[in-house]
């Protein structure tokens, strides 16, 4: 039985289709004081696979409740698929007094499951924070599927850390070159500065590839640099379209042709599914 959280219903349904497994219909209610109540149908002796992205604080509560609920109704084994692992970027205490948030969340999740599956976590080292087996899935190749025919394409990451993802998308597309910019984020203000590489971009189609688009600052600054250098079309592709606040407007204003994301976070731009990558793990 596959058990979706309220935020991962489309991905969980696609995963159920891919695997031929039954999709459960949990209910999500709220007490009058605002507290959440996630409930599941009974499934004595079955393997429960919870699919729950953690893109906001309430998602975490749902995930922990679903883990407890499936055990309560008799699940023998529990697998927890976290398509988007929130808090993964706070993987160290950057200043005295700060928590290692990723570790705190991983420990909480570890108490309610037998194994964990993560899709492109921000840093793979985050798996060490879990107290049980963790499988990491790479869904980057799917981002090439919706791309139209491109002219002399360049697959570019905003910094070196995402070049592997850009290369995977290029390989899945079948042609093109890869490169990366350099990024500096001011730790106090969070503002982003992009230093371009000397890769020629004039009159080319460029696909900017990153693991996450959160506030959209990294992506929009990268697009602005490309526009200043005479790029033809710019596509923004990411595994996890957090797209917080005004991120979509930032990207549109910067001149993006199209935003392509997976369904690890279900957004209007979630054109491709991570379900196959999870099913084939
Ligand atoms: C950071 O290292 C990540 O790879 C992304 O570049 C970052 O999370 C994007 O954040 P934002 O959209 O807020 O600039």
Boltz pocket constraint, residues with backbone or C-beta under 6 A from the ligand:
constraints:
  - pocket:
      binder: B
      contacts: [[A, 158], [A, 161], [A, 162], [A, 192], [A, 210], [A, 211], [A, 212], [A, 213], [A, 214], [A, 215], [A, 216], [A, 217], [A, 218], [A, 219]]
      max_distance: 6.0
